[in-house]
Amino acid sequence: MGEALYWVLRLASLQIDEDEGGDMVCSYLIILGVILLVLYVALYLYNKVVVGKRVKQHPCKFCGHMVNAVSHCCAAPVEEKFMAAKCSKCGKQTRTVCATCKRDLY
């Protein structure tokens, strides 16, 4: 088993001998990794900055429409974070209610 594994790894190695032109495959893999990392960071920032600023609509279970969420205390739009909503007018944590029928969304 050890000898078979040795030959598989030797035949499938990613590096080329130095006398045949350097290890170009490793260079390509590093460049590909950097490109993928840059794409990941760009998409993460796009999601946080651009998509995060859009007004989110929720389905109301009472009136049946897609509605904007407003705060229970001031009826102002809410800033929604994960499992929490903050009133944009007074800054307190609040429940989200339907802008049309004023009933709880969740």
ZIPE-V864618 format. One record per backbone hydrogen bond with DSSP energy under -1.0 kcal/mol. CO is the residue of the C=O (numbers start at 1). NH is the residue of the N-H. Records with the same first field share a line. If there is no record, write none. Layout:
CO=NH ; NH
This chain:
1=5
2=6
3=7
4=8
5=9
6=10
7=11
8=12
17=20
18=21
22=24
23=27
24=28
25=29
26=30
27=31
28=32
29=33
30=34
31=35
32=36
33=37
34=38
35=39
36=40
37=41
38=42
39=43
40=44
41=45
42=46
43=47
44=48
45=49
46=50 ; 51
58=67
60=64
65=60
67=58
68=99
69=78
70=97
76=71
77=88
79=86
81=84
84=81
85=94
86=79
92=87
95=72
96=105
97=70
98=102
103=98
